Structures are given as structure tokens and as C-alpha cells.
Amino acid sequence: MPNDLLKKMVDQNRMTSAYSFDRITDDNASTRLTPSAASIGFIFRHIAETINLFCQFLGVPTDVQNTTIGRTDEGQGTDIQQSRRLVEEGFAKLYTLVETRPDDYWGGDIETPFFGTIPRIRLFAHTLFHNSHHAGQIALTLSRGSKPESGDPKQ
């Protein structure tokens, strides 16, 4: 039963996030809420990387490399299609986790570099929260942000 609920949570997260993710284009990827804020493309790339890397902590291997976690926007995230593929791979990994792990798996502990030792369900929940948080940033940036001036090195 818990795994059925987790699948529904992943479905809801995917659907809710899609309202922002589906509006990301090559044309608006450089848009920023403020000149010093991360661009839409960087935030999207960050989501793509973290969803896969969080799944790795839960036992699903990935070859995704961190270029955004704890880093500033220096143009990572210009390849929107690659980020889109990585986000889809990440959601697929979440489904795989839910479909292949027994219900009692989620109560077991896992060691993370940022939260210490926590139950696996907390990392799973954080992954969904993280997606939603950054989808909200993207939505706000799409509605209120602006593109950098021509010649801006952060473009």
C-alpha cells in the first residue's frame, strides 16, 4: 500500500512541475529573476542533476555529474533538451524505486552528505519538495524575470 501512495506522489509532482518545465525553451533559458539570480536554464539543469543524484543515494546508479549543486550559474543549463531528458530519466528512476522496493524499505536509514543519516522516505520526500521548490522559482522567473543585456557574460 505505501508504494501505491508513493507512485501517486511522484505522479502529482511530475504533473505539477510540468506546468513550469513545459514552458522552458531555448529562448527563455537565460531569463533571470534578478541580474544576480540563477537563470531558468541553470535551475532546470540543477533539478535534472539532483533528481538523478538523489536517486543514486537510494541505490539507482547514474552517470550524471554534478555541475550545479553548491555552484553558481556560469552557463550550465544551456542545453534545455539534455536537461529535459535528465529530468525524465530522474522521474523514471523514482518510479523504478517505488516499483522495485518493498514497502518496509522506506523506513530504513541512509547516509547523506547534506542531512546526515535519515530514513530513506525523507530523502524521497525531499526530492519531490526540491523539484516543486525549483519549479516555483522557474514559474516566478518566467512571469517576472528578464533576459540579460546583450554582451552580458552570464547570458
Secondary structure, DSSP 8 states (H G I E B T S, - for coil): -HHHHHHHHHHHHHHHHHHHHTT--TTTTT-BSSTTS-BHHHHHHHHHHHHHHHHHHTT-------SSTT---SSTT--HHHHHHHHHHHHHHHHHHHHHS-GGGGGSEEEETTTEEEEHHHHHHHHHHHHHHHHHHHHHHHHH-B---TT-TT-
